[in-house]
Amino acid sequence: MMDEDKVNANSEIRFIALELTKIAIQKKLSFRDVAAEYVENVYELDAMLHELQSAPYAEQASEPAEPSGPAAPLVQPPVQANKAGPSAHQKSADSQKPEKNKRLL
């Protein structure tokens, strides 16, 4: 590895370590626990990317598609709030939503 590559890698590692330290302090966890989850997430992402590359549609996805009309907006316009507040149906639907998997990062 060239010296410049080592310097760049060390710089990135220092940046990641600083960010993980901030998360550990914020979440009141050990740096080791936060770093372990980060490394686990890196390997999970790597596996996902390999799955996508080996998928049968990977070759088709790499070819540029012909435009088929105007693209849908990336951001949906805000929904107007009901002045009376949420309906009973909305309240019961909100209470039945499953809790998301809480992660550190």
C-alpha positions, 0 to 999 in steps of 0.5 A: 500500500502506498504511503498516501493510501495509508494516510487516507485510510488512517484519516478515515479510521480516525473520523469513524472512531470519533463519530462512534465515540460521539454515539457512545457518549450520547447513548451512554454505551461503551465504545466497544459496544457501539463499534461492534454494532458498526462492524456488524452493520458493515458486514451486513451491508457488504453481504447485501451488496453481494446478493444484489450483484449476484441476482439474475436481474443485476445485468439488466439493472446495470443497463440504462433504462429508456425514460418512460415519461415524467418521474414521480416526485421524490418527496410527497407533499405534506398532508393537511392536518385535520383541525379536529385532530386524529380520528378514532380509527387513526388512533387505533391504527397508530396503537397497533403499529409494531415497534421498530427494531431499535438500533444504535446507529 
